[in-house]
Amino acid sequence: MLTRKLFLLLSPVILFACAEESTEMSAPTPQPAMVDLTTQTVPDQGFVINNARILDGMGGVIENGSLVVQGNRIVAVNEGESMVEGALEIDAEGRTVMPGFIDAHRHIITGEDPEAWMAEDAEDAMQAFLEAGFTTVLSAGDAPQILDLRRMTAENEIAGPRIIAASFTGLAAGGGGGGPEGDPARFDVARPPMRPTEPATALPEEAVRGQIQALYDRGYDAAKNVIIVTPDGPEEAALNMIVEETNRLGIRTITHAVTVTDTLAAVRADVDQLVHTPHIEMLTEEQAQFIADSGIPMTSTLGIFVPFFDENNEPIFRDYLPFPWETILSAGQGPVNARLLWEAGVVLGFGTDTRYDPELTLNHELKSLYLVFSEQDILQIMGENAAINIAMEDELGTLEAGKLADIVLVNGDPLDDLFDLLNVEVVIKDGAFMVDNR
């Protein structure tokens, strides 16, 4: 009887103790707090990204891989986990790791007062590029303040993408498009019936060559021109002179040619980059092959003549004004020509030719590319091909040992859903953490 009473007295204690032990055993393991990588000091041993799905920019996929970065360079890309003693370790948690995005044809400075833009808007604008995943941007014609901005981002005075700066040059006296209001592309004189029917007036040879020396002396990386070949006009001969001068000075010639006729002229002059896919006139297979055989890379810019939409669902052009429906054929002709050029072997790289918000224009260009290209194609266009377009394929565009550590971490799988490319969470430029939005 005493034993039974003792058990009854002790049983609540035993039950409480067992319940407490059970609670302790079933409590979840605390998860480490997410550390903002932009606040971390990277040790001399660098950092390692483990547990990553790696898309290398060349078509390669590592389902569970790792990267090792030391200084501003990638030193290893491995299957499975990598361990480096003393390095900062980052768990990608299955995120997709890709090369930093490149826009190989962009305009950056907006508004009528470049100095005011630099003072008031530049910092936010540069951060917007990084937030969208862009670590390198080719400025294909901006106000001269672009040179200051290039220096500021290079020296980390402002956080922003690497900038390659081009300056406009002329092929003939006068010329150019334009109308009473809005973007010159609305009134592009390359497009019939506005296309010239008389030869343009030639510039003196010393003027053609002198403008290249002048922009080189100011520190530009490339000379940009707009070619619209007039009947028996001087444009192709002038472009040949420009190519000779840029080759002599060690800078690049990049050419705006939006018709098949003008693109073929630029190819004959052996320019370094075609910053548009021709969206006026239909390419033949023979013409596409001629362009491909030249080895000159080309930038996509397929979204220009596809409408944006404002908050009232009204179709607008890239100048925020109502969409010019007389140009809508280019929305279809550009992608068709792009696919023909791709099949012929042209290196097509990503570029937008806009001044809009970078994430918006990324989305817009992706939609246009998706008409005629697969997810795998588009990742090639955004990776290695974009780097080839800006002549930085030895440094950027792929995840390989020895390349600059320009890396993005994306939440999702762009090979499954292309528009996961809009889910950029971590951005690394030159081995430095610029964005962490995990």
Secondary structure as GFF3:
##gff-version 3
##sequence-region A 1 438
A	DSSP	alpha_helix	2	26	.	.	.	ID=ss1
A	DSSP	three_ten_helix	37	39	.	.	.	ID=ss2
A	DSSP	beta_strand	47	55	.	.	.	ID=ss3
A	DSSP	beta_strand	61	70	.	.	.	ID=ss4
A	DSSP	beta_strand	73	79	.	.	.	ID=ss5
A	DSSP	beta_strand	88	91	.	.	.	ID=ss6
A	DSSP	beta_strand	96	99	.	.	.	ID=ss7
A	DSSP	beta_strand	101	106	.	.	.	ID=ss8
A	DSSP	alpha_helix	114	120	.	.	.	ID=ss9
A	DSSP	alpha_helix	122	131	.	.	.	ID=ss10
A	DSSP	beta_strand	134	139	.	.	.	ID=ss11
A	DSSP	alpha_helix	146	154	.	.	.	ID=ss12
A	DSSP	beta_strand	162	169	.	.	.	ID=ss13
A	DSSP	three_ten_helix	184	187	.	.	.	ID=ss14
A	DSSP	alpha_helix	205	218	.	.	.	ID=ss15
A	DSSP	beta_strand	222	226	.	.	.	ID=ss16
A	DSSP	alpha_helix	235	249	.	.	.	ID=ss17
A	DSSP	beta_strand	252	256	.	.	.	ID=ss18
A	DSSP	alpha_helix	260	269	.	.	.	ID=ss19
A	DSSP	beta_strand	273	274	.	.	.	ID=ss20
A	DSSP	alpha_helix	285	294	.	.	.	ID=ss21
A	DSSP	beta_strand	298	299	.	.	.	ID=ss22
A	DSSP	beta_strand	308	309	.	.	.	ID=ss23
A	DSSP	beta_strand	315	316	.	.	.	ID=ss24
A	DSSP	three_ten_helix	325	327	.	.	.	ID=ss25
A	DSSP	alpha_helix	329	344	.	.	.	ID=ss26
A	DSSP	beta_strand	348	349	.	.	.	ID=ss27
A	DSSP	alpha_helix	358	369	.	.	.	ID=ss28
A	DSSP	alpha_helix	375	382	.	.	.	ID=ss29
A	DSSP	alpha_helix	384	389	.	.	.	ID=ss30
A	DSSP	beta_strand	407	410	.	.	.	ID=ss31
A	DSSP	three_ten_helix	418	422	.	.	.	ID=ss32
A	DSSP	beta_strand	424	429	.	.	.	ID=ss33
A	DSSP	beta_strand	432	436	.	.	.	ID=ss34
###
